[in-house]
Amino acid sequence: MTPFELSIRFFLQLAVVLGACRLVGWLAKRVGQPQVVGEMITGVVLGPSLLGHFEWTRPLQQWVFPSASKAIFLSVSQVGLALYMFLVGVEFRSDLFRGRARAAASVSMAGMAAPFLLGGLLGAWMAGRNGLFFTEGVRTWEAVLFLGASMCITAFPMLARIIVERGLAGTSLGTLALAAGALDDAAAWCLLAVVLGSFQGDWGIAARAIGGGVAYAALVLTLGRSLLSRLGTMTRADGTLSQPVLATVMGLVMLGSWFTDAMGIYAVFGAFILGCAMPRGAFAAALTRHVEPFVVVFLLPTFFVYSGLNTRLDLVTTPELWVVAGVALVAACAGKFLACWGAARLQGEDNPTALAVGTLMNARGLMELIILNIGLERRLITPQLFSIMVVMAIATTLMATPLFEWVYGREARRLGKVGAATA
């Protein structure tokens, strides 16, 4: 297909994606799951694992989503991810984080160490399986680091969404979970930078990623925050933003995303840090009203479909591979949930709060899909391992909301801590 033909087909693809995501998302909400879970499932449904699996639907799936269109989906999905993480940063309350830094660090370290150890052991075993899970040329310790980082990642955007929807943004639980999740993911991305640097034979990649990321965060959160504070006075009387102000903010998001991606940390963290530096109050509220609906409804679903197009559950065909998938799921849950629960208890949290922290931190969701896509694009992992880990990501994400309601929701409502969930 020519570039022009692909661009025309993309309109049809977007229509299918938006319609399917709304339908599956509605069904997910009917069983108590958030919209984002429905969108994750939609990506797999529209990909080769389901729609492209059966002979009578495969021609339609390949016509609507030809392999050549993946590049377009990748580009659009990266913009959606960056803007979404920017909005998460805008809503992140750094003042509450400072008040829970010690507890957050404890939960984060526990939630990193245990799943990393279990994932590392599994990665060491996989590395010796003759290219079944990791591609040729990946050394054992690189496999250990990659799978360890994949296991200890947290679904930070979904965690944030659950906390906001449940009215927990300013509570002890919400602050602790958000802070621990942010620390978890930052450390996991640093580990990934080390793996990519080693695999490409350039340790400068890891040094540039970690050093550049720290320098970027320090600059944006100090001098950048001071300069950006001027935007706080530019909210109109009716609570809206002018087009020049909105264009300036969007341009800064793209610039920050480009810089951190160029440094090797990935675009979403540049966007998130910039969001944390934005003025609060009326400006942040106006910014969210302008940007969030389009990002959440239109752009973000493209990433889930892009991941679904890369997922091949039909490759997980042998009993051995399904056993590996089960072991990966058990290791992920045992390491993350139990370690975070234990650390929260040691920090003096009551049992419902500690259980809720463990439940929220155990979800992998969006961030897991990001790190897996990077591994697949850089030819670190095989489609088999990609698909196995996608199963783990979806399963842990599916668990999050019902388990959270079970261990914390009733208790929180009894104490009057949680309002009704929003749509």
Order of alpha helices (4+ residues) and beta strands (2+ residues): alpha-alpha-alpha-alpha-alpha-alpha-alpha-alpha-alpha-alpha-alpha-alpha-alpha-alpha-alpha-alpha-alpha-alpha-alpha-alpha
